[in-house]
Amino acid sequence: MDGVLKKPPVDSRALIKMWRELDVPGGLRAELLDGEIVVQANPGHFHDLPGRTFVRHTPAPFEAWNERGLLVADDYRPRADAVVIRSAD
């Protein structure tokens, strides 16, 4: 044993089913992050401010985009709040 605690294996289908069936109170949302269900408040205006500032001040040769909220892809991974790439890419 190397002294590192490891998470037990997760049945991803059962976890996704549980996540989809959650009855989340108003003003909150449930996210599936790295094999765990996390319940937190919906983002508001203040959630957007750092991302907008970040996008406006991204230096060349880079470009940045941000978007509000959480979009879930087919693999149930969250979409980033901001993305930075080189303009040439």
Residue frames relative to the residue before (quaternion, step in Angstrom):
aa qw qx qy qz dx dy dz
M 1.0000 0.0000 0.0000 0.0000 0.00 0.00 0.00
D 0.3197 -0.7865 0.5032 0.1612 3.58 -0.77 1.01
G 0.5821 -0.6223 0.3626 0.3774 3.61 1.23 0.20
V 0.5986 0.5485 -0.3684 0.4529 3.61 1.26 0.00
L 0.3562 -0.7232 0.5509 0.2159 3.54 -0.83 1.01
K 0.1327 -0.7936 0.5909 0.0592 3.55 -0.87 0.92
K 0.5109 -0.6303 0.4906 0.3177 3.53 -1.14 0.74
P 0.4948 -0.6275 0.4949 0.3412 3.56 -1.06 0.63
P 0.6129 -0.5439 0.3993 0.4112 3.62 -1.11 0.48
V 0.2649 -0.7668 0.5701 0.1299 3.56 -1.04 0.81
D 0.3555 -0.6777 0.5975 0.2395 3.55 -1.03 0.83
S 0.2984 -0.8137 0.4692 0.1693 3.57 -0.04 1.30
R 0.6254 0.5320 -0.3557 0.4464 3.62 1.00 -0.65
A 0.6580 0.4952 -0.3108 0.4746 3.59 0.96 -0.82
L 0.6466 0.5202 -0.3168 0.4592 3.58 0.99 -0.84
I 0.6616 0.4940 -0.3081 0.4726 3.60 0.91 -0.86
K 0.6307 0.5264 -0.3287 0.4659 3.59 1.00 -0.80
M 0.6557 0.5035 -0.3055 0.4725 3.59 0.92 -0.91
W 0.6451 0.5309 -0.3089 0.4545 3.59 0.96 -0.90
R 0.6773 0.4937 -0.2895 0.4624 3.58 0.91 -0.91
E 0.7349 0.4412 -0.2298 0.4609 3.59 1.02 -0.75
L 0.4265 0.7143 -0.4673 0.2993 3.61 1.22 -0.03
D 0.2580 -0.7203 0.6221 0.1660 3.55 -1.11 0.74
V 0.0700 -0.8403 0.5373 -0.0164 3.55 0.06 1.36
P 0.4764 -0.6800 0.4752 0.2912 3.63 -0.82 0.95
G 0.6525 -0.5266 0.3863 0.3842 3.57 -1.22 0.56
G 0.7724 0.3232 -0.2589 0.4816 3.55 -1.07 0.78
L 0.7107 0.3658 -0.2472 0.5477 3.59 1.28 -0.06
R 0.1083 -0.7677 0.6218 0.1109 3.54 -1.28 0.26
A 0.3292 -0.7184 0.5771 0.2060 3.52 -1.21 0.52
E 0.1002 -0.7824 0.6138 0.0320 3.55 -0.93 0.97
L 0.3005 -0.7069 0.6085 0.1991 3.51 -1.21 0.58
L 0.0794 0.8207 -0.5514 0.1267 3.57 -0.26 1.31
D 0.8542 -0.1225 0.0477 0.5030 3.54 -0.69 1.15
G 0.7550 -0.4227 0.2147 0.4530 3.55 0.84 0.99
E 0.6860 0.4108 -0.2892 0.5264 3.59 1.24 0.31
I 0.3604 -0.6933 0.5735 0.2461 3.56 -1.13 0.64
V 0.0669 -0.7934 0.6047 -0.0167 3.55 -0.77 1.13
V 0.1562 -0.7742 0.6082 0.0795 3.59 -0.86 1.00
Q 0.1378 0.7896 -0.5833 0.1316 3.55 -0.82 1.04
A 0.6560 -0.5130 0.3811 0.4014 3.56 -1.32 0.25
N 0.5568 -0.5850 0.4717 0.3539 3.54 -1.21 0.59
P 0.5180 -0.6359 0.4546 0.3473 3.60 -1.04 0.65
G 0.1968 -0.7724 0.5947 0.1048 3.54 -1.11 0.72
H 0.8139 -0.2578 0.1986 0.4813 3.53 -1.31 -0.33
F 0.6812 0.5019 -0.3026 0.4388 3.60 0.89 -0.88
H 0.5551 0.5943 -0.3880 0.4337 3.58 1.20 -0.42
D 0.6963 0.5023 -0.2652 0.4388 3.58 1.04 -0.80
L 0.5745 0.6553 -0.3771 0.3136 3.60 1.03 -0.70
P 0.6871 0.4645 -0.3252 0.4542 3.66 0.71 -0.85
G 0.6533 0.5200 -0.3191 0.4484 3.59 0.97 -0.80
R 0.6563 0.4995 -0.3185 0.4673 3.59 0.92 -0.84
T 0.6497 0.5047 -0.3149 0.4734 3.57 0.96 -0.83
F 0.6295 0.5452 -0.3175 0.4536 3.57 0.98 -0.89
V 0.6749 0.4937 -0.2935 0.4633 3.59 0.89 -0.96
R 0.6760 0.5101 -0.2985 0.4403 3.60 0.89 -0.89
H 0.7864 0.3429 -0.1618 0.4876 3.60 1.03 -0.74
T 0.3788 0.7105 -0.5070 0.3076 3.59 1.16 0.44
P 0.3455 -0.7801 0.4847 0.1927 3.59 -0.58 1.13
A 0.5618 -0.5487 0.4886 0.3803 3.55 -1.28 0.46
P 0.6149 -0.1069 -0.7771 -0.0813 1.68 -2.18 1.15
F 0.4940 0.6718 -0.4214 0.3565 3.60 1.10 0.57
E 0.1735 -0.7308 0.6462 0.1349 3.52 -1.35 0.35
A 0.1134 -0.7912 0.5980 0.0591 3.56 -1.12 0.64
W 0.0975 -0.7564 0.6445 0.0546 3.52 -1.24 0.65
N 0.0560 -0.7795 0.6204 0.0661 3.53 -1.14 0.57
E 0.0436 -0.7888 0.6109 0.0514 3.52 -1.24 0.31
R 0.4933 -0.6863 0.4674 0.2593 3.50 -1.13 0.72
G 0.8022 0.3329 -0.2305 0.4388 3.50 -1.18 0.62
L 0.4761 -0.6491 0.5195 0.2865 3.49 -1.34 -0.09
L 0.0862 -0.7640 0.6380 0.0421 3.52 -0.84 1.01
V 0.2347 -0.7869 0.5590 0.1149 3.53 -0.88 0.91
A 0.3228 -0.7412 0.5615 0.1766 3.55 -0.84 1.03
D 0.7392 -0.4019 0.2936 0.4538 3.56 -1.30 0.01
D 0.7049 0.4453 -0.2717 0.4805 3.59 1.11 -0.57
Y 0.4771 -0.7196 0.3967 0.3116 3.61 1.32 0.27
R 0.4495 0.6444 -0.4890 0.3790 3.58 1.08 0.63
P 0.5096 -0.6487 0.4561 0.3339 3.60 -1.01 0.69
R 0.4056 -0.6745 0.5576 0.2639 3.54 -1.22 0.52
A 0.5631 -0.6450 0.4064 0.3189 3.56 -0.95 0.88
D 0.5060 -0.6306 0.4961 0.3164 3.57 -1.19 0.59
A 0.7926 0.0324 -0.0135 0.6088 3.58 1.16 -0.57
V 0.1280 -0.7725 0.6200 0.0490 3.53 -1.17 0.72
V 0.0932 -0.7841 0.6128 0.0320 3.57 -0.98 0.89
I 0.0473 0.7748 -0.6292 0.0400 3.57 -0.96 0.94
R 0.5448 -0.5438 0.4947 0.4033 3.57 -1.30 0.16
S 0.5722 -0.6213 0.4081 0.3464 3.60 -0.91 0.89
A 0.6474 0.5373 -0.3220 0.4342 3.61 1.00 -0.77
D 0.6559 0.5154 -0.3185 0.4502 3.58 1.14 -0.53
